[in-house]
Amino acid sequence: MKIAATTLVAILATSAAFAAGSHDGGHTHKNHDEADHKTPDSAAEHGHTEGHDHNTDHAEMMAIGMPGSADKVDRTIDVVMWETDDGGMIFEPAAFNITQGETIRFNVSNEGELEHEFVLDTVEGNAKHKELMAQMDMEHDDPNSVRLDPGHSDEVIWTFANAGTFEFACLIPGHYESGMSGPIEVVQADVERTYTKGVVKKIKADAGKVTIIHEELTELDMPAMTMVFRAEDDIIAQMTEGQEIEFLADRVKGKLTVTGLK
């Protein structure tokens, strides 16, 4: 019993230390009595900046941004969470491209058979959170996240104040490893993207792929050639074989992906 007590103290100490450097809000920890606990966080240890005050638990801005206002929403993104037949767990869409300063309403729905969550953070922040959640049953209670039972939906409204690469993920143990994470690319508002001219050679809509004969991809430092790109359904729906296009391309999870059309 003495060893068990020592282990419990160590876990609780780890939890307290992590809470101090992770979020401005709190987390709901579920113990055997189902009691909810709020833990304050230290903005200084998580790359937060001072001088911004919201009427939320997040009193200061996180590295990824801050809670947004419903009346300032620039656009809405529908996000679906579910499981695949082969045991994977996914988000749709699989990546987000956002302009610095945009306020996004994420309409999140769980269409799977398991509980899932949607968390916005830095890659490092999610990694630390995931490690802690592997030690105990912990539920987020922050404005940058939502946890949903099967068949339920909710929203997260977020202002992306800083440029950079961030991440959305489900940190329930085992879910991240099963595929539930994706990149968020936030580009500087004053950076004008370079569109590349090309001709659509072939479309495989069922595979989410399109072959394009394109000019030099200057942003990716790639010469003119014919290549296969990934693309979301809404982008493929705007293309026809033989069509002349101007498009944006990025590497999403290591795959060349068409992210925009002019």
C-alpha positions in Angstrom: 0.0 0.0 0.0 2.9 2.3 0.7 4.2 1.9 -3.0 0.7 2.6 -4.4 0.3 5.7 -2.3 3.7 7.0 -3.5 2.7 6.4 -7.1 -0.5 8.3 -6.7 1.3 11.3 -5.2 3.7 11.3 -8.2 0.9 11.2 -10.7 -1.0 14.0 -9.0 2.3 16.1 -8.9 2.8 15.5 -12.6 -0.8 16.6 -13.3 -0.4 19.8 -11.3 2.9 20.6 -13.0 1.4 20.1 -16.5 -1.6 22.2 -15.8 0.6 25.1 -14.9 2.2 25.1 -18.3 -0.5 24.0 -20.8 -3.6 26.1 -21.1 -5.2 29.3 -19.6 -8.4 27.4 -18.9 -8.9 24.2 -16.8 -9.5 20.5 -17.3 -12.1 18.3 -15.9 -10.4 15.3 -14.2 -12.7 12.3 -13.6 -11.8 10.3 -10.5 -13.9 7.5 -8.9 -16.2 10.0 -7.3 -16.7 11.8 -10.7 -15.7 15.1 -9.1 -14.6 17.9 -11.4 -11.5 20.0 -10.6 -10.4 23.2 -12.2 -6.7 23.9 -12.3 -5.3 27.4 -13.1 -2.6 27.6 -15.8 0.4 29.7 -16.3 0.5 31.6 -19.6 4.2 32.4 -19.3 5.1 28.7 -19.5 3.1 28.0 -22.6 4.2 30.9 -24.9 1.3 33.2 -24.0 1.5 36.9 -24.3 0.1 39.5 -22.0 -2.3 42.3 -22.6 -5.4 40.6 -23.9 -8.4 40.0 -21.7 -11.4 37.8 -22.6 -14.5 37.1 -20.6 -13.5 33.4 -20.6 -11.2 31.1 -18.6 -8.5 31.9 -21.2 -7.5 35.3 -19.8 -4.5 35.6 -22.0 -3.6 34.7 -25.6 -2.2 31.2 -26.4 0.5 30.7 -29.0 -2.2 29.5 -31.4 -4.4 32.5 -30.7 -7.4 33.2 -28.5 -11.2 32.5 -28.1 -13.2 34.4 -30.8 -16.4 36.2 -30.7 -19.5 34.9 -32.6 -20.2 38.3 -34.1 -16.6 38.5 -35.6 -16.6 35.1 -37.4 -15.0 35.3 -40.8 -16.0 31.8 -42.0 -17.2 28.5 -40.8 -15.5 25.1 -41.2 -17.5 21.9 -40.7 -15.4 19.2 -38.9 -16.5 15.5 -38.7 -15.0 12.9 -36.4 -15.5 9.2 -37.0 -13.9 5.7 -37.2 -13.1 3.8 -40.4 -13.8 0.2 -41.1 -10.2 -0.8 -40.8 -9.9 0.6 -37.2 -8.6 4.0 -38.0 -10.0 7.2 -36.5 -10.1 10.4 -38.6 -11.1 14.0 -38.9 -12.6 15.5 -42.1 -11.2 17.7 -43.4 -7.7 16.4 -42.7 -6.0 19.9 -42.6 -6.8 23.6 -42.3 -5.3 26.6 -44.1 -6.1 29.8 -42.3 -5.0 33.4 -42.7 -3.5 35.2 -39.7 -6.2 37.2 -37.9 -9.1 35.1 -39.1 -11.8 34.1 -36.7 -13.1 30.6 -37.5 -16.3 28.9 -36.3 -15.5 25.1 -36.2 -18.8 23.2 -36.4 -17.7 19.9 -34.9 -19.8 16.7 -35.0 -19.1 13.2 -33.9 -20.5 10.7 -36.4 -18.6 7.8 -35.0 -19.5 5.1 -32.5 -16.9 6.3 -29.9 -16.4 9.4 -27.8 -14.0 11.9 -29.5 -12.6 15.4 -28.9 -11.3 18.3 -31.0 -8.4 20.2 -29.5 -6.6 23.2 -31.0 -3.0 23.8 -29.8 0.7 23.7 -30.7 2.2 20.3 -31.6 4.2 20.4 -28.4 1.2 21.3 -26.3 -0.8 18.4 -27.7 2.1 16.0 -27.1 2.3 17.0 -23.4 -1.5 16.8 -23.0 -1.6 13.4 -24.6 1.1 12.1 -22.3 -0.8 13.3 -19.3 -4.1 11.8 -20.5 -2.5 8.4 -20.9 -2.0 8.4 -17.1 -5.5 9.3 -16.0 -9.1 9.8 -17.4 -9.0 13.6 -18.0 -11.6 15.7 -19.9 -10.7 19.1 -21.3 -12.8 22.1 -20.3 -11.2 24.8 -22.4 -12.5 27.2 -25.1 -10.0 25.7 -27.6 -11.5 22.2 -27.4 -14.7 20.2 -27.3 -15.4 16.6 -26.3 -18.4 14.9 -27.9 -20.3 11.7 -27.4 -21.4 9.8 -30.5 -24.1 11.6 -32.4 -23.5 14.9 -30.7 -22.2 18.2 -32.1 -20.8 21.5 -30.8 -18.7 24.5 -31.9 -15.4 26.1 -31.2 -14.9 29.7 -32.2 -11.2 30.7 -32.4 -9.2 33.7 -33.6 -5.8 32.7 -35.1 -3.7 35.7 -34.1 -0.3 34.2 -34.9 1.2 32.8 -38.0 2.8 29.3 -37.9 2.1 25.6 -38.0 -0.3 24.3 -35.3 -2.3 21.2 -34.8 -5.8 19.9 -34.1 -6.2 16.5 -32.5 -8.1 14.1 -30.4 -6.1 13.3 -27.3 -8.2 10.5 -25.8 -5.7 7.6 -25.3 -5.2 5.7 -28.5 -7.1 8.1 -30.8 -4.2 10.3 -31.8 -2.2 7.2 -32.7 -5.1 5.9 -34.8 -5.0 9.0 -37.1 -6.8 11.7 -35.2 -4.6 14.7 -35.8 -4.0 17.2 -38.5 -2.0 20.4 -39.3 -3.2 23.9 -39.2 -1.2 26.3 -41.4 -1.7 29.9 -40.4 -0.1 32.2 -43.0 0.7 35.8 -42.4 -2.0 38.2 -43.5 0.4 40.4 -45.5 1.9 37.4 -47.5 0.4 37.1 -51.0 0.3 33.5 -52.1 1.6 32.6 -55.5 -0.9 30.7 -57.7 0.5 28.3 -60.2 -0.9 27.8 -63.7 -1.7 24.2 -64.8 -3.9 21.9 -66.8 -6.0 19.2 -65.2 -4.9 15.9 -66.9 -6.8 13.3 -64.9 -9.2 13.2 -61.9 -9.7 10.3 -59.5 -12.4 11.7 -57.3 -12.9 8.4 -55.4 -9.3 8.5 -54.4 -9.1 12.2 -53.7 -6.4 12.6 -56.4 -5.9 14.9 -59.4 -3.1 14.8 -62.0 -2.0 18.3 -63.1 0.5 19.4 -65.8 1.8 22.5 -64.0 4.3 25.3 -64.3 7.0 25.9 -61.7 5.8 25.7 -58.1 7.8 28.6 -56.8 6.6 28.4 -53.2 7.6 24.7 -53.0 10.8 25.1 -55.1 9.7 22.5 -57.6 10.1 22.7 -61.4 7.4 22.4 -64.0 6.2 18.8 -64.5 3.2 16.5 -64.4 2.3 15.4 -60.9 -0.4 13.8 -58.9 -1.9 15.9 -56.1 -4.3 15.2 -53.2 -7.3 17.4 -52.9 -10.5 17.6 -50.8 -13.8 16.8 -52.4 -14.9 20.4 -52.6 -11.8 21.4 -54.6 -12.0 18.4 -56.9 -15.7 19.2 -57.6 -14.5 22.5 -59.2 -12.2 20.7 -61.7 -12.8 19.0 -65.0 -10.2 17.1 -67.1 -8.6 19.4 -69.7 -9.4 22.5 -67.6 -6.8 25.3 -67.3 -6.5 26.3 -63.7 -4.5 28.5 -61.3 -4.0 26.7 -58.0 -2.3 26.8 -54.6 -0.4 23.7 -53.4 1.1 22.8 -50.0 2.6 19.7 -48.4 -0.1 18.3 -46.1 1.1 15.4 -43.9 3.9 14.9 -46.4 1.6 14.7 -49.4 1.4 17.4 -52.2 -2.1 18.8 -51.9 -4.1 21.3 -53.9 -5.4 23.7 -51.2 -7.0 26.4 -53.3 -8.2 27.5 -56.7 -8.4 31.0 -58.2 
